[in-house]
């Protein structure tokens, strides 16, 4: 079957994978993995023996054409990232774009992603929200935060535990210390933790308890009804 499947994988608990995703991974001719070591643990857990190849931001420009040619030759490929849905702050956009150009059918399975559990459990308005992914590390960071200061929708960010304190402090500078926010840490894992409060309260919390693990930061928009 000539097709590229986009397959979400668990962000934490391995039981979060769907039955359909498991079937596709078993039936595929090959799996493209962001990190074969991480994906290997998932495949071993479910006794899936499909051949695996590394596909990440450092090699995607070199091997995308070759992969498309394999699929055009009636092979079925499955793209996964380390966790969540490929293309959402993970490799995926390039091969999807090039596959479409080549006439390859794309099928994206619904499944795990960290941003949806975060916005739902945050308790902040979620009728409208904006997903900002990772903030720029250096260039453009201040400009981005400045532009978001007047954003009326609830904002969702992915963040590293090593930059969380800096990010909260900068958000205070642009949005004010009383802006409500939520830190969702280690979603769907054993040590899952949800911390709610103002940006000032969250900053004080993490200054005394350095954060660890995967983090989603949710911040209310401006002019929200309290």
WOFEN-V391981 format. One line per field, one symbol per residue. ss: DSSP state (H for helix, E for strand, L for the rest). phi: phi as a letter, one per 30 degrees, with the letter a starting at -180 (. if undefined). burial: + if it has 24 or more other ideal C-beta (glycine too) atoms within 12 Angstrom, else -. A space follows every 10 residues. Layout:
ss: ???
phi: ???
burial: ???
//
This chain:
ss: LLEEEELLEL LLLHHHLLHH HHHHHHHLLE EEELLHHHHH HHHHHLLLLL LEEELLLLLH HHHHHHHHHH HHLLLEEEEE LLLELLLLLL LLHHHHHHHH HLLLEEEELL LLLHHHHHHH HHLLLLLLEE EEEELLLLLL HHHHHHHHLL LLLEEEEEEL LLLHHHHHHH HHHHHLLLLE EEEEELLLLL LLEEEEEEHH HHHHHHHHLL LLLLEEEEEL LLLLLL
phi: .daccccdbe dadddddddd ddddddddda cccdbdddde dddddchccd ebbdbbddbd ddcedddddd ddcicccbcb cdaicejchb eleddddddd ddiddcbcdd ldadddeddd ddicebdbab cciddedbdi ddddddddec ddddcbbcbd ddcedddddd dddccjdcdd abcccheice cebbcclded dddddddcbe dbidbcccbd ddiddd
burial: --++++++++ ++-+-++--- ++-++--+++ ++++++-+++ -++--+-+-+ -+++++---+ --++--++-+ +---++++++ ++++++++++ ++++++-++- -+-+-++++- +++++++++- ++-+++--+- ++-++----- ---++--+-- +-+++++++- +-++++++-+ ++-++---++ +++++++++- --+++-+++- -++-++---- +-++++++++ +-----
//
